[in-house]
Amino acid sequence: MGTTLNINLPWEEVKEKLLEAEPYLTEADLAYEKGKEEELLERLGKKMGRTSDQIKGWIESVAYTDGLAG
């Protein structure tokens, strides 16, 4: 489908922010490889009960803010 995450930080930093916001997520939940965005979004969507679009927006909001996005 070609989903691209628009983030302005290295993934490791984004992942740390996501873990702070949602401590029940695991390293495995947040495993990400460039080009495999759909897999990440679907995995998190299932775990969090959200759509892929909602997860994408959440990740991008966390990546573009200094605080936590909910």
Secondary structure, DSSP 8 states (H G I E B T S, - for coil): -------SS-HHHHHHHHHHH-TT--TTTT---TT-HHHHHHHHHHHHT--HHHHHHHHHHHHT-SS---
